[in-house]
Amino acid sequence: RELGALWAHSFECAMASVLLARHPGLVTSESAFLAGLLHDIGKPLMVQALGDKYLEAFSRDANSPEKEEELFGGSHAESGAWFAERCKLPVDCVMAIRHHHAPSGYMKETTRDPALVRIAYLANIMATGCKEALESQECEETLKALSLSPEDYEKLTLEFSELKGSAPSFT
């Protein structure tokens, strides 16, 4: 059940990533789709490695890399990035997977503007529908960096809702 929900969320995040990438035109739709689809690939890897321990923690707090760090010494974002590197995925995709919860972390590693990282972050928020995240400084900075106004984001969210409603369910 959890795996079906995870892949449904990942597909929704991929759709949202494509919508977000279209607006600024900084990232190809294919790159955006791939990063959105694989942003949480570390979760099934952690289930494979940790089994029920991870599933129990995941069911209580499904989106907390900090909690994963505390309990397991690493997060699904790090595990996913490790896997993506081993699969020789493009560096921007690896970074989007690693920093999809906090794109500002990427800026500590490089001076390049992480458009794909920012898109994966916003797409994850859009796909989860987390209104609280929209009020964070991280989100404000991300919108600004992508030249998206809050109104632009709201329009894209409405378009995403229509797309999501028309897509077949995988759960």
C-alpha positions as CSV (number, residue, x, y, z in Angstrom):
1,R,0.0,0.0,0.0
2,E,2.7,2.5,0.9
3,L,4.7,1.7,-2.2
4,G,1.6,2.4,-4.4
5,A,1.0,5.7,-2.6
6,L,4.7,6.6,-3.0
7,W,4.7,6.0,-6.8
8,A,1.4,7.8,-7.2
9,H,3.0,10.8,-5.4
10,S,6.1,10.5,-7.5
11,F,4.1,10.5,-10.7
12,E,2.2,13.6,-9.5
13,C,5.4,15.3,-8.6
14,A,6.7,14.5,-12.1
15,M,3.6,16.1,-13.6
16,A,4.0,19.2,-11.4
17,S,7.7,19.4,-12.3
18,V,6.9,19.6,-16.0
19,L,4.3,22.4,-15.4
20,L,6.8,24.3,-13.3
21,A,9.6,23.8,-15.8
22,R,7.5,25.2,-18.6
23,H,7.0,28.5,-16.9
24,P,10.6,29.8,-16.6
25,G,11.9,27.6,-19.5
26,L,15.1,26.9,-17.7
27,V,14.8,23.1,-17.7
28,T,13.6,20.6,-20.3
29,S,10.3,18.8,-19.6
30,E,12.2,15.5,-19.8
31,S,14.7,16.5,-17.1
32,A,11.9,17.9,-14.9
33,F,9.8,14.8,-15.3
34,L,12.7,12.5,-14.4
35,A,13.7,14.5,-11.3
36,G,10.1,14.7,-10.1
37,L,9.5,11.0,-10.7
38,L,12.7,10.0,-8.9
39,H,12.8,12.6,-6.1
40,D,11.8,10.0,-3.5
41,I,13.6,7.0,-4.9
42,G,15.6,6.8,-1.7
43,K,12.4,5.7,0.2
44,P,12.1,2.2,-1.4
45,L,15.9,1.9,-1.0
46,M,15.6,2.5,2.7
47,V,12.7,0.1,2.9
48,Q,14.9,-2.5,1.2
49,A,17.8,-1.8,3.6
50,L,15.9,-1.2,6.9
51,G,12.6,-3.1,6.4
52,D,10.0,-2.7,9.0
53,K,12.0,-0.2,11.0
54,Y,11.8,2.3,8.2
55,L,8.2,1.5,7.3
56,E,7.2,2.2,11.0
57,A,9.0,5.6,11.0
58,F,7.7,6.4,7.5
59,S,4.1,5.7,8.4
60,R,4.4,8.1,11.4
61,D,6.3,10.9,9.7
62,A,6.4,10.4,6.0
63,N,8.3,13.6,5.0
64,S,10.9,14.2,7.6
65,P,14.6,13.9,6.4
66,E,15.6,15.2,9.8
67,K,13.9,12.3,11.5
68,E,15.4,9.8,9.1
69,E,18.9,11.3,9.9
70,E,18.2,11.0,13.6
71,L,16.9,7.4,13.5
72,F,19.0,5.9,10.7
73,G,22.0,8.2,10.1
74,G,20.9,9.2,6.7
75,S,17.8,10.4,4.7
76,H,15.9,9.1,1.8
77,A,17.2,12.2,-0.2
78,E,20.8,11.2,0.4
79,S,20.1,7.5,-0.4
80,G,18.3,8.5,-3.5
81,A,21.1,10.8,-4.7
82,W,23.6,8.0,-4.0
83,F,21.6,5.6,-6.1
84,A,21.1,8.2,-8.9
85,E,24.9,8.8,-9.0
86,R,25.5,5.1,-9.3
87,C,23.0,5.0,-12.2
88,K,24.9,7.8,-13.9
89,L,22.0,10.1,-14.0
90,P,22.7,13.8,-14.9
91,V,24.2,15.8,-12.1
92,D,21.3,18.2,-12.0
93,C,18.9,15.3,-11.4
94,V,21.1,13.8,-8.7
95,M,21.1,17.2,-7.0
96,A,17.3,17.6,-7.3
97,I,16.9,14.2,-5.6
98,R,19.4,15.2,-2.8
99,H,17.9,18.6,-2.2
100,H,14.2,18.3,-2.9
101,H,13.3,19.2,0.7
102,A,15.7,22.2,0.9
103,P,17.2,23.6,-2.3
104,S,19.2,26.1,-0.2
105,G,21.5,23.2,0.7
106,Y,22.5,23.0,-2.9
107,M,23.7,26.6,-2.9
108,K,26.2,25.7,-0.2
109,E,27.8,23.2,-2.6
110,T,27.9,25.3,-5.8
111,T,27.5,28.8,-7.3
112,R,25.3,27.4,-10.1
113,D,21.6,28.3,-10.0
114,P,19.9,25.0,-9.3
115,A,16.7,25.5,-11.4
116,L,16.0,21.7,-11.5
117,V,16.5,21.5,-7.7
118,R,14.1,24.4,-7.1
119,I,11.5,22.9,-9.5
120,A,11.7,19.5,-7.8
121,Y,11.2,21.2,-4.4
122,L,8.2,23.2,-5.5
123,A,6.7,20.2,-7.3
124,N,6.9,18.2,-4.2
125,I,5.1,20.9,-2.3
126,M,2.5,21.1,-5.0
127,A,2.0,17.4,-5.1
128,T,1.6,17.1,-1.4
129,G,-0.6,20.2,-1.1
130,C,1.3,21.4,1.9
131,K,0.1,25.0,2.4
132,E,2.5,25.6,5.4
133,A,5.5,25.0,3.2
134,L,4.4,27.8,0.9
135,E,4.9,30.3,3.7
136,S,8.5,29.4,4.4
137,Q,11.4,31.6,3.5
138,E,12.8,28.7,1.5
139,C,9.7,28.6,-0.7
140,E,9.7,32.4,-1.0
141,E,13.3,32.4,-2.2
142,T,12.6,29.5,-4.6
143,L,9.6,31.3,-6.2
144,K,11.7,34.4,-6.6
145,A,14.7,32.6,-8.1
146,L,12.4,31.0,-10.6
147,S,10.7,34.3,-11.4
148,L,7.3,33.0,-10.2
149,S,5.0,35.2,-8.3
150,P,2.6,33.7,-5.7
151,E,-0.1,34.3,-8.3
152,D,1.8,32.4,-11.0
153,Y,2.3,29.5,-8.5
154,E,-1.5,29.5,-7.7
155,K,-2.4,29.3,-11.4
156,L,0.0,26.4,-11.9
157,T,-1.5,24.7,-8.9
158,L,-4.9,25.0,-10.4
159,E,-3.6,23.6,-13.7
160,F,-2.0,20.8,-11.8
161,S,-5.2,20.0,-10.0
162,E,-7.0,19.7,-13.3
163,L,-4.3,17.4,-14.7
164,K,-4.2,15.3,-11.5
165,G,-8.0,14.9,-11.7
166,S,-7.8,13.6,-15.2
167,A,-4.8,11.2,-14.7
168,P,-5.5,7.6,-14.0
169,S,-5.0,6.5,-10.4
170,F,-2.2,4.1,-9.6
171,T,-3.2,3.4,-6.0
